[in-house]
Amino acid sequence: AQSVTQLGSHVSVSEGALVLLRCNYSSSVPPYLFWYVQYPNQGLQLLLKYTSAATLVKGINGFEAEFKKSETSFHLTKPSAHMRDAAEYFCAVRRTNAGKSTFGDGTTLTVKP
Amino acid sequence: DGGITQSPKYLFRKEGQNVTLSCEQNLNHDAMYWYRQDPGQGLRLIYYSQIVNDFQKGDIAEGYSVSREKKESFPLTVTSAQKNPTAFYLCASSIEGEGRTTGELFFGEGSRLTVL
């Protein structure tokens, strides 16, 4: 079984401030982990993924995430928020040998000027 | 450009009618998926298919049906048995297979279904 918990359905930051979106997972086998971003009325696009290589993963648009096995976490960060980062963010997990991804409920990021 | 095309983008349906959502991909991906998205509930898996002529139920398959007659196409039918069909529907695909699995999903732009 696998599951994802995203802490905080809404996060608000000021432009230029640190962005931290939290994700905890459970998986019975080593997982693949992903962060996706969704803009209004659009599909999701991949921000970054962890596939058992480096534990610190860098993605697009200046985002990065760190896989911490001991904490079963995969939090998403960005040092300095920009207005264009306002969107909904989804954390997802899947087993390395199975085709189904399980998604968290999403976190809506608001960036204040 | 390669990608996933969903149509229609917006669809209105009267209660009791079946409706079919189209999903076509030219990425040569093996696996295809249908997700339903409701506000505050993330994405829930309806059906998925890893090879042609085979598909499996996801977490919320009741009231839906699919077919996978071609690698490129994975249409979803929302039947009248689906009690609350108004939602945003997302189709996705992924590369699968020995030594080729990347795990990431490639999504279409979505279809918004509203039942009147």
HADDOCK unambig.tbl for C-alpha pairs under 7 A between the chains (distance, minus, plus):
assign (segid A and resid 32 and name CA) (segid B and resid 103 and name CA) 6.83 0.50 0.50
assign (segid A and resid 42 and name CA) (segid B and resid 109 and name CA) 4.87 0.50 0.50
assign (segid A and resid 42 and name CA) (segid B and resid 110 and name CA) 6.28 0.50 0.50
assign (segid A and resid 43 and name CA) (segid B and resid 90 and name CA) 6.80 0.50 0.50
assign (segid A and resid 43 and name CA) (segid B and resid 107 and name CA) 5.59 0.50 0.50
assign (segid A and resid 43 and name CA) (segid B and resid 108 and name CA) 5.51 0.50 0.50
assign (segid A and resid 43 and name CA) (segid B and resid 109 and name CA) 4.28 0.50 0.50
assign (segid A and resid 43 and name CA) (segid B and resid 110 and name CA) 5.68 0.50 0.50
assign (segid A and resid 44 and name CA) (segid B and resid 107 and name CA) 5.82 0.50 0.50
assign (segid A and resid 45 and name CA) (segid B and resid 106 and name CA) 6.96 0.50 0.50
assign (segid A and resid 45 and name CA) (segid B and resid 107 and name CA) 6.83 0.50 0.50
assign (segid A and resid 103 and name CA) (segid B and resid 42 and name CA) 6.35 0.50 0.50
assign (segid A and resid 103 and name CA) (segid B and resid 43 and name CA) 5.98 0.50 0.50
assign (segid A and resid 104 and name CA) (segid B and resid 42 and name CA) 5.83 0.50 0.50
assign (segid A and resid 105 and name CA) (segid B and resid 40 and name CA) 5.96 0.50 0.50
assign (segid A and resid 105 and name CA) (segid B and resid 41 and name CA) 4.94 0.50 0.50
assign (segid A and resid 105 and name CA) (segid B and resid 42 and name CA) 3.85 0.50 0.50
assign (segid A and resid 106 and name CA) (segid B and resid 42 and name CA) 5.60 0.50 0.50
